[in-house]
């Protein structure tokens, strides 16, 4: 059988369809969509969806964004409740025509298997909605039973739409509380003294998928300092709260003990006292300019990366202990030393930076290392932004991301 011409198939579909990127930029629209919206391709292609169809009430935009985020996160289609969206018309000027839509958002994957585009199939149900808003004057040929059933279905659809809006608004508020809490707990006073250190934190894009990632920098005696990252299992406000407690304990332990392994031992003991903290991960590295060593310890976390000015890189993976509290009995943490030279770059991060669905973690780790090597000549802040952009997570990912880059 000959291969299908999917471009022709898309163009021939009688249902209005538009394709957007994960950033909500329109990249394709079929003729049925152009006819339903009264737009041309020049009006649509390359433009942000919500610039073309502004929503004064904002609830429609929030619902569409939440649905698309869900499609990207799950890789599965999502059907929305009825959506009212006004379409601009030329006559009279600056006026809008009320339209009602039934949207089905479906994932379209790229060559790497990741969701790259979203196909929005939009059924224009304006005529049906308007007819039933005027159901006190039904067509003469329609039976009263049929009209009563259709009226009940429409009323139920409106109830579901209202509920969908309320839930979306509630989730948005809860997420904002969690993100604000998490950012407040990530304040790092010692960071201001280190112009050669850059940190980035990106909350997850999923509506309530705020997680428990953290970073920290602690000044120690002499001219030594330590940097650390960690990740709490779970999502939402509870994970953010646990993150704050673990980060505070590790910071205090590091200041008192000045040894990464000893500090992580204290953190592991503390984690065993809270079920919600068990199996969290953390990595801590102390930079000692006098000895030219990076002393590090790792409890179940991804290995730090050391990038050299010539583009070579190495993983700090000589030691790796289980996640916090995972052992039934307390066991001392291991520790290793890594020599470094002026101009080297030390990078610590959480798994949201490199993990991808249906891909081995080593593939993502290798991609990160090569990206770091490619941008090694940039300053830490520019390097952090370039890495996030190249890895496709500058706008966030399905998981939180913490990143700390140190130019040694």
N, C-alpha and C positions, 0 to 999 in steps of 0.2 A: 504494500500500500504506500502511495506517495506521502511524503511528509506534509503535514498541514501547514498552510501559510497563516501563521498566527496573527500577523499584521492585518491580513485581509479579514480574518475571523473577527478580530477586535473591531475593525471598521464596520463590519456587517451586523454586529449585534444590535438588536432593536432596543435594548435596554441602555439608558444613559450610563456611561462608564468613564471614569477619569483615573489616571495613575499619578500618584504623588510620591515624592521621596520621603525618607524618614524625617526630613526637616520641613515637610508640608509644602514643598515646591512642586507645582504641576509640571509633569513631563510629557503627558499624553492625554488626549480626550477624543472619544469617538464621535462620529457625526450625530448620533442620537443625543449625546450630552450637549453638544453645541446647540442643537435645536431646542432642547428642553430649557436651557439657560439663556438662550438668546445671545450667546457669545460667539466670537470667532476664535480661531486658534491663536491669533496674535494677542487677543485679550487674555489668554490663559497660559500658554506655554512659557515656562521660565518664571512665572510669577507665584508668590506665596498664595496658598489657597484662601487664607483669611483676608488678604488684601483685595482679592477679586470679589469675595463674598463676605464683606464685613458684617459682624453680628453686634448690633448696638447693645443687646442684652448680655452678651458675653457667655451666657449659659450654653448656647449651641456650640460655640467654639470650644469651651471646656469639655463638653461631652464628646465632640469629635476627637479632640486631642487624647482624651482618656481612652477612647475606643481604639485609636490607632496605636497608642502606647501598649495597650493590651495585646494587639495583634503582633507587634514587634516582639513583645516579651514572650508570648506563648507560641508564636508561629502558627496560630490557628485563626480562622475567620471569626468575626464578631458581628452580630446583628444588633443594630441600635433600635431604640424605641423611635416612634415618629418624631421627626425633627422639623420645626418651623424655621425656615430660612428665607428672608426677604431678598429678592433679586432686583438690582437697580434697573430702571427703565428710562428711556430717553425722554418720553413725553408723559406728564410734564417734567421739566428738568428737576434733578435731585429728588426724584420720587422712587418708591419701591413697590414692587408687586409681591403680595404674600404668596409664598409657595410652601407646600408641605412635602417632605421627603421621607422615604423609608430607605435607610442606608445599610448596606452590607459591606464591611471592610475585610478584604482578604489579603494574605501575605503573598509577595512575589520575591523569591529568593534570587540572589546573585550567584556568580560562579563559585563563591566560597561557601555556599549553603546558608549564609546569613540573610535575614530579611532585608532587602535593599529598597524595595518599592512596596506601595500599598495600592491595591486596586479597589476603588470605591465604586460600587454599583448602586446607583441612585434611582429608585423608583419614584417618579413624580405622582403623588397621590392627592394633589391639590384639588382636583375636581371632586374626588370622593369626599374629602374633608369638608369642602365648601357645601356640597350637596347635603351632607348630614348635619352641618350647622343650620341648614334651612329645612330640617326634616319635618317641621310643622306643616310644610307644604310639599308632601311627597308626590312624585309622578303618579298620575292616575292609574297607570297600568301595574304599579308595584303593589304587591299584597301587603296587608298590614302586618302579617307575621314576619315576612322577609324584612320589612323596614324596621320592625322592632328588634329583630336579631342583629341587623347591621348597626342600628343605633347603639345597642348594648356593646357590640364589639368595639365600636368607635369610642364609646365612653371608657371602656376598659383600657384601650390604647392610650387615651389621654391621661388616665390615672397612672399608667405605667411610665409615661413620659414625665409626669410631674415627680413621681418617685425617683426616676433616674436622675433628674436634675438635682433633687434634694440630696441623694446619696453622693453624687459627684461633688457637690459643694461641701458636704460634710467631710468626705475623704480629702478634698483639697485643704480644708482647714486643719485636719489632723496631720496631714503631711507637712504643712507649713510649721506647725508647732514642733514636730519632730526634727525638722531640718534646722529650725532656729535654735532648739535645745542643743542639737549636736554641734552646730557651729560655735555656740557659746562655750561649750565644753572643750573645744579644740583651740581655744586661745592659748598662745605660746609666748609668754613675755620674753624669754631668752632669745627668741628668734630675731628680734630687732638688732641684736648685737652681731649678727652673722649675715652680712650682705652677700656672701657666696653660697647661701642656702636658699632654696626655693621649695615651697610646699604647695600642694594642690589638694583640695577635697571636692569631689563631685558627688552629690547624692544620687541615688538611683532614679531613673526616669519613671519607673512604675509608680502608680498613684500613691500607694502606701508602702512602698518597698524600701523605706529608709532603714538602713542597716546599722551595724556597729563598728564601722571602720574608724581607726584613729591614727594620728601621727603625733610625734612629740620631739622636742629638742631640749636638752638639759645641760646647762653649764656646770662643769665640775671644777675641782681644785686645779690651780695652775692654769694652763691654757687648754686643758682637755675639755671635751664635750661629748655628749652622746646623742644619737638619733634613734628613734624607734617607730615601728608601725605595728598595728594589731588589727584583729578582725574577730568580732563577736558573732557567734552563731545566732541566727534569728533575724527578725525584722521588726520595724515599728518602734514605738516609744520605749518598750521594755529593752530592746537591744541598745537603743541610744543611751538609756540610763545605765545599763550594765557597762557599756563602753566607757562612760564617764568615770565610773568607780574603778575599773581596771586601769585606766590610763593614769588616774591620780595615784593609785597604789604603786604602779611601776615607776612613775616619776619620783615619788618620795623615796622608794627603795633605791633607785639609782643615785639620787643625791646623797643618801646616807652611806651606801655600800661602795659605790663607784666601781662596781664590777658587774658586767652584764649578766653573767651566769648567776651570781648571787641574787641580783635583782629579779630575775625571772623565777628563781626558786621561791622567793617571797610571793611573787604574783601567783605562782602555781598553788601555793598553800592557801592563798586568799580565794582563788577561783574554786577550790574544792569546798569552800563554805557556802557557795551559791550554785544551785543547780543550773540556773540560767547562764552561768559563766563557764560551765564545763565545756571542754573541747574548743574554747577560743584559742586563737593563735597569736603569737607575737614574736617579733625579731628586734633585737637591741644591739647597736654597734657603738663602741666608744672610740673616738678618734684621739690619738695621743701624738701630737706633733713632735714631742721630744724624742720618742723612740721610733717614730715613723711607722707606727703600727695601727691597724684597726683591730680592736679586740671585740669579738662578736659572739653572741649566743642566739639560739633559735629554737623556739617551742612550736613546732608544727607549721611554721610559716614558710612562704616561698623565699628562696635565697636572695640576699642582696646581690647587686651587680656592681663590679668595679670596672670602670671604663678608662683606658689609658689614652693619652693624647695621640698615639699612632693609630688608634682605631681598634686595637686589640681589647678584649674584654674577658673577664673571668667571673664565675659565680662563687660567692662566699658560701660554700656548701660543705666545708670540712666537718662541720658538726650539725646535727639535727636531732632534737629531742621530740617526743610526742607532744600533742597539744596540751594546753593547761589543764591540770586535774585529770588527765586521761589515765594515769597510772593508779592502781589501787593503793599503793604505798608511796610515800614521798621518796624520791630519788634525786640526788644532786644533778643540776643541769651541767651540760658540757660547754666548753668555751674554746675558741681558737683565735689565733692571731694571723693577720694578713698584712705584709708590708705594702706601703704605698709611697708614691712619689708626688712631688708638687705638680699640679696640673691634672692629676687623676680625678675622676668623678665617681662618687659613691651614690648609689641609687637604691632606695627602699620603697616598697609599693605593696598594695593589696591585690587580691586575685581578680577584682573587677576590672583591672587594667588589661589583663591578658587572656582571661578565660573566654572561650567562645563555645557555643553549642556544637556538639558533634565533632569536636576537635580535641586532640590530645593536648594536655597542658604544656608538654615540652615544645609543641609547635608554637604556642603563644609566647613561651619564654624565649625561644630563639628569635622570634619576630621582634620582641622587645629589645633584646640585646643588640640586634643589628640596627634597629632604629636609633637606639642610644649612640651607637658607634657612628652612625651617619651624621648625627647632630652634635658630635662631641666638641666642636669648635664654638658652639653658641654658649652664651652665659647661662647660668642655671635657670633663670626665669624664662628666657626665650626657649631654652632646651625643653623645659617642662611643657610649655604650650605646644611646641612642635611635635613632641612625642604623643601627646593626647590627640592632636590633629591627625598625625600619620596612622595611629592605631584606630581611628574612627570613633573615638569616645569623647571628643571635645564637648559634645552636648550631653554627655552622660551615657550610662549603659544600664543593663538590667540589674547590676549590682553596684553598690557604692565603690568609689575609688579614692584611695589615699595615696599620695605620691610625695616623696621627699628626695630632693637632688642636692648633693653637697659637692662643691668644687673644692678640692683639697689643695 
